[in-house]
Amino acid sequence: MIKIKLIRSRIGSKPKQRAVLDGLGLRKINAVREFQDGPALRGAIEKVKHMVEVVQ
């Protein structure tokens, strides 16, 4: 399992990045979600790596 936290605002981000955040369920700053780790999740994190952090 891996936890992802939104650390930067979605305002000013590109529409595709917002779509990735919507898919992850991260809508508010400091929101944390827990996911099963896998290659698709790692790809989504890579798209928005400047806006999220992985929390252990």
Protein Blocks (a to p, Z undefined) as FASTA:
>chain_A
ZZdddfbdfehpafklmmmmmmnopabghiacdddddfklmmmmmmmmmmgccdZZ
